[in-house]
């Protein structure tokens, strides 16, 4: 985890929170179209673009990004999504 994301993924980081919420509320998770960080929610609302890009620094704090490669880590996305509704493809 640390070698890929640069973080030991505290329980408050987004990857862990997504997993916890999806396990507790699988129906709501299945119905979720898009997950925003607080830092991307306001720009999405102001621009009317729900797919507004994430700031790299904030995205790294999700514990699913390859810090050095500056892209989502397939290994980390799989780890968060394992056993969740829709699996890896839904989360990605």
N, C-alpha and C positions, 0 to 999 in steps of 0.2 A: 504494500500500500504506500509506504513512505517513498520507496524508490520510484514509483510511477507518478504519484500525485503530489509528492512533496509534503504530505500531511499524514498524521496518524489517524485521521478521521474521527474527531470527537463526536459524541452523540448528537450534538447540536448542528453538525454540518448537514447539508442538504441530502446527500446520498442516504445517510442513516435515517433521516426524518422521512424521506420518501418511502423507504422500506417499511418503517414503523407504521405510517399511515395506511399504506397499501395492505399491510397485514391486518390491521384493525378494521379497516373499512374497504374491503375488496370491491364492493359494488360501486362506491364513489370513485375509487381509483380507476376502475374500468371505464367509467363515464367521463373521466377527465381527459380533455383534449390537449391541454398544454399546461406545463408547470413553469411558473415564473419565480425568479428570485425577486426580492423586494426592489433590488437595484434595476431590474428590467421591467417591473410592473408599471411604474410611472411613465417611462418612455413609451411603453406599449399603449397606454391609455392616451397619452398626449399626441402620439402620432397616428393612432388608430391602426397600428400594425401589431397584431398579436405575436408575430414572429420576429420582433425586434431582436437583433443579435445581443448576446451576453458580452459584457466586459470580460476580457480574458482573466483578469485578476479575481473577479468575483466568481467566474465559472470554475476556476481552480479550487475554490473553497467548497465546491459541491462534492469533492472526493470521488469524482468520476472522470476527471480529465488527466491526460498525460501532460504533466507540467512542462517537460522539456519539448515534447512534440507539438504542444499547443493544439491538441485535438482530443476528442473523447477517447478514452481508453476502453477498448472492447472488453478487456479482462475486468475492469472495474464496473462497467455498465452491467456485464453479465452477473457479477457478484451481487450487485444491488438488486437486480431484476429476477434472480433465480427463485423460481417457485411463485412469483407474483403473476396475477392475471395478465395475459398477453406477453409475458416474458420480456426478453431483451429487446425485441423489435418494437414493442409498444413503448418502452421507456426511452429507447434511442430516438 
